[in-house]
């Protein structure tokens, strides 16, 4: 699980992007009350934090020690099945650009993966595209 600072920064960045323009999908963050899929079958985003590690990378006097959290967060775009992939892939490209090579709130992001198409897409009402973004975050104590 990513440090709380990482998940807060990532979800705030996605939420700001979503709110900046009408028609962008809302973000469903960690343990939110809006955990149900939209009743109107509109698109929505999810964020997951499947892997992270922490290590101390320097040792010194108090206030000079650095611990580094490294991992990846995963962004999932869920769109209604049968609506095609052209618009969904364009949204994934736009969202990936929010993080590609960016440094915000102490989170350093690297190259996002290419979108993965969920093999279960043919069996449900939602078509899911996902990508992962590797990151680093340092804590100085």
C-alpha positions in Angstrom: 0.0 0.0 0.0 1.3 3.4 -0.9 2.0 5.9 1.8 -1.0 8.1 2.6 0.9 11.1 1.1 1.2 9.3 -2.2 -2.4 8.2 -2.5 -3.6 11.7 -1.4 -1.5 13.4 -4.0 -2.4 11.1 -6.8 -6.1 11.2 -6.1 -6.1 15.0 -5.7 -4.4 15.4 -9.1 -6.9 13.1 -10.8 -9.9 14.7 -9.1 -8.7 18.2 -10.1 -8.3 17.0 -13.7 -11.8 15.4 -13.7 -13.4 18.5 -12.2 -11.7 20.9 -14.7 -13.9 20.0 -17.6 -17.5 18.8 -17.9 -17.9 15.3 -19.2 -14.7 13.9 -17.7 -15.2 10.7 -15.7 -15.3 11.0 -11.9 -12.6 9.4 -9.7 -13.5 6.7 -7.3 -10.7 6.7 -4.8 -9.8 4.4 -1.9 -12.7 3.4 0.3 -15.0 6.1 -0.9 -18.8 6.2 -0.4 -19.5 6.2 -4.1 -18.3 2.6 -4.5 -21.2 1.6 -6.6 -21.0 1.8 -10.4 -22.8 4.8 -11.9 -26.5 4.1 -12.4 -26.4 5.8 -15.8 -23.5 3.6 -17.0 -21.3 6.7 -17.4 -17.5 6.2 -17.4 -15.6 6.4 -14.1 -12.0 6.1 -12.9 -10.5 3.9 -10.2 -7.1 4.1 -8.6 -5.2 1.2 -7.0 -1.9 0.9 -5.3 -0.8 -2.7 -5.9 2.9 -2.5 -5.0 5.2 -0.3 -3.0 8.4 -0.8 -1.0 10.2 1.4 1.4 13.8 1.6 2.3 16.1 3.9 4.2 18.5 5.5 1.7 20.6 7.7 4.0 21.5 7.8 7.6 22.5 10.8 9.6 21.5 13.1 12.3 17.8 13.5 13.1 16.1 15.4 10.3 18.7 14.2 7.8 17.5 10.6 7.3 15.7 9.8 4.0 13.3 7.0 3.5 12.2 6.3 -0.1 8.8 4.8 -1.0 8.9 3.2 -4.5 6.0 1.6 -6.3 3.4 1.9 -8.9 -0.2 3.1 -8.9 -2.7 1.7 -11.3 -5.4 3.8 -13.0 -8.5 2.0 -14.4 -10.9 3.7 -16.8 -14.2 1.9 -16.9 -16.5 2.7 -19.8 -19.8 1.1 -20.9 -19.3 -2.1 -23.0 -20.1 -1.6 -26.6 -19.2 2.0 -26.8 -15.9 1.4 -28.7 -12.3 2.1 -27.6 -11.4 5.3 -29.6 -12.7 7.8 -27.0 -11.5 5.6 -24.1 -8.0 5.3 -25.4 -7.9 9.1 -26.0 -8.9 9.6 -22.3 -6.2 7.1 -21.2 -3.6 9.1 -23.2 -4.8 12.3 -21.6 -4.7 10.9 -18.0 -1.3 9.2 -18.6 0.1 12.6 -19.6 -1.0 14.0 -16.2 1.7 11.8 -14.6 4.3 11.1 -17.3 7.6 12.6 -15.9 5.8 14.8 -13.4 6.8 15.8 -9.9 3.9 17.0 -7.7 3.5 17.1 -3.9 6.7 15.2 -3.5 5.7 12.4 -5.8 8.0 11.7 -8.7 6.4 9.8 -11.6 8.0 8.0 -14.4 6.8 6.6 -17.7 3.3 5.1 -17.5 2.8 1.6 -19.0 0.8 1.2 -22.2 -2.9 0.6 -21.5 -3.9 -3.0 -20.8 -7.3 -4.3 -21.8 -8.9 -6.5 -19.2 -9.5 -10.1 -20.5 -12.9 -10.1 -18.8 -14.2 -7.2 -20.8 -16.3 -9.5 -23.0 -18.2 -10.9 -20.0 -19.6 -7.8 -18.4 -21.2 -4.5 -18.8 -18.0 -2.5 -18.4 -15.0 -2.2 -20.6 -11.8 -1.5 -18.6 -8.5 -0.1 -19.7 -5.8 0.3 -17.2 -2.2 1.5 -16.9 0.4 1.7 -14.2 2.6 4.6 -13.2 5.9 3.9 -11.4 6.7 6.5 -8.7 9.1 7.5 -5.9 8.3 9.5 -2.8 10.9 10.5 -0.1 10.3 11.2 3.6 12.9 13.2 5.4 13.0 12.6 9.2 
